[in-house]
Amino acid sequence: MGITGGSLFQITRWDDVEHALRDPQTFSSASNLEHMAPYMGELILGMDGNEHREYRSLVAPAFRASRLAHWEDAVIRPSIEMYVDEIAPLGRAELVSDITRRFPARVICAIVGVPVEDSAQFQEWSELINGGPMHPKAGMAASRAMREYLEPLVEARRAEPRADLLSDLVHAEVDGEHLTDERLYGFLRLLLPAGAETTYRAMGNALTALLLHPDVMERVVADRDLVPALIEETLRWETPVAQVSRVATTDTDVAGCPIPAGGAVAVIVGSADREATRYDDGERFDIDRSVQTHLAFGTGPHQCLGMHLARLELRVGLDVVLERLPNLRLDPAASPPVIEGLAFRGPTSLPVLFDASPSAAEGAIR
Ligand code: HEM
């Protein structure tokens, strides 16, 4: 279904958002293919119906909570500890460039089977690929570079599988058929940006919320069992992927507003997640809310494949930051943090102070 006309229809209310995301017959994901295929290739995010179900069932097992548990000690905890260790002795840091932008990229590289030393390069390619629709030349160049980098790794896993996602994907079969190269690279070029870009914003949003609400910071530092509530409230309050796109397959209407077949639809999950009829004072950040459900991971057939991984990274990442950076507070000499962005929302900078402590390595030597 191609997108027609110049109008963009926005769906903002909770019930309508939920309905649209659960009705792929009327609201197709093909718009994602139209926007992102030049940069990512054949991507799961842009498929509908049986094709989507089959493709998703190939990759879904690797993202089940039970399969991910192993990565907590193998990759997630050591990665965040390494980054926090670098800043702990300094007493000050800029948490976006020092921690949140680096950590999820390293985790997803390790899970996929890309050498973690190259995770900064992957983070850069991911940002350029995601920004492709706005800056096509840079997006295409990054897409080509990522594929060229991945090709020898794919060939190596074909010859000799390892315990990584790349090996699972290369050897996965539907009805006796392997993934075509276009789909394999399409998935990898979605997965690395999807895994890196979103969680990095979510972690920045959670830290911003804590830094702007010192009373909540104090409670969460004292009682780390509050971290899951902090994560869910952050995802609701500042939904990192504020909108997802669809295209109407037929003439339809939402809340009395007609949408013609081919109409481009922006489903604004960030708006639904603050809706007044559902949340008492939805603009307020409040980890004690009775309703903790949200639509930050979407819903329906395309619901985020990486949500268990994202929650695990956020739980471990925030726990280590709060444990190792005591008396964490905003740097009063810097401007207060601002959460911004449309497709992806997060703070661009988080200058902080904390009580300096020796790095784990120095502590062990003394
Ligand atoms: C807090 C972090 C994250 C947020 C807020 C988020 C949000 C979303 C949303 C809203 C969708 C649905 C898109 C749609 O309906 O069009 C989605 C899909 C997806 N996400 Fe995430 N995501 C996060 C983390 C991750 C991670 C860590 C990974 C992978 C490692 C990942 C992989 C995917 C994939 C592959 C899809 C496509 C699923 C499909 O089309 O069936 N995400 N995500």
Boltz pocket constraint, residues with backbone or C-beta under 6 A from the ligand:
constraints:
  - pocket:
      binder: B
      contacts: [[A, 21], [A, 29], [A, 44], [A, 45], [A, 46], [A, 56], [A, 108], [A, 190], [A, 191], [A, 194], [A, 195], [A, 196], [A, 198], [A, 199], [A, 202], [A, 239], [A, 240], [A, 241], [A, 244], [A, 245], [A, 295], [A, 296], [A, 297], [A, 298], [A, 299], [A, 301], [A, 302], [A, 303], [A, 304], [A, 305], [A, 306], [A, 307], [A, 309], [A, 310]]
      max_distance: 6.0
